Amino acid sequence: MEFTVDVYTILVYTVSVKNITFSADEDLIERAREVARTQNKTLNVAFREWLSSYAGREANVERYLALMERLAHFETGGPYSRDEMNER
């Protein structure tokens, strides 16, 4: 009798999370759950993604403004007409 053993390495990452409670209209919560379900996510996962995006908005604006400042010296020669912008 032969036995084979497959060895797998399982890495588990843990992150400390804090529970928060919000209140919202029951219908809104159900519609949000349905949207999350169509994306193969839980409402909890979808909310965490939104929260991360929301918290990063200010940093995104600051990065955008810094980029625009670095690019300010470029002269495009515009403004261009619609036809000029669509030329290939």
SVG drawing of the C-alpha trace seen along z (x, -y; Angstrom):
<svg xmlns="http://www.w3.org/2000/svg" viewBox="-37 -78 45 80">
<polyline fill="none" stroke="black" stroke-width="0.4" points="0.0,0.0 1.4,-3.4 0.6,-6.7 1.4,-10.2 1.4,-13.3 1.0,-16.8 2.5,-19.5 1.0,-23.0 2.1,-26.2 -0.7,-28.3 0.0,-31.9 -2.5,-33.7 -2.4,-37.5 -4.4,-39.1 -5.3,-42.7 -6.8,-44.3 -10.2,-45.7 -12.7,-47.8 -16.4,-47.3 -18.6,-50.4 -22.3,-50.7 -24.3,-52.8 -27.9,-53.1 -29.6,-53.4 -32.9,-52.7 -33.7,-49.0 -34.4,-49.2 -31.1,-50.9 -29.2,-48.3 -30.9,-45.5 -30.2,-47.2 -26.6,-47.6 -26.3,-44.0 -27.7,-43.0 -25.1,-45.1 -22.3,-43.6 -23.7,-40.1 -23.5,-40.8 -19.9,-41.7 -19.3,-38.5 -18.6,-40.5 -20.2,-40.9 -21.6,-44.3 -18.8,-44.4 -16.1,-44.0 -17.7,-46.6 -18.0,-49.0 -14.3,-48.6 -13.4,-49.3 -15.5,-52.4 -14.2,-53.6 -10.6,-53.2 -11.4,-55.2 -13.2,-57.9 -10.3,-58.2 -7.8,-58.5 -9.5,-61.3 -7.6,-64.1 -4.3,-62.4 -5.4,-61.8 -6.2,-65.5 -2.8,-66.5 -1.0,-64.1 -3.0,-65.5 -2.2,-69.1 1.5,-68.2 1.5,-66.5 -0.2,-69.5 2.4,-71.8 5.3,-69.6 3.7,-69.7 2.8,-73.4 5.9,-74.2 4.6,-72.2 3.0,-74.3 0.5,-72.4 -0.1,-75.0 -3.8,-74.9 -6.6,-75.5 -7.5,-73.0 -10.6,-72.7 -12.6,-69.4 -11.3,-68.4 -7.7,-69.1 -8.1,-67.0 -9.5,-64.1 -6.8,-64.1 -4.7,-61.0"/>
</svg>
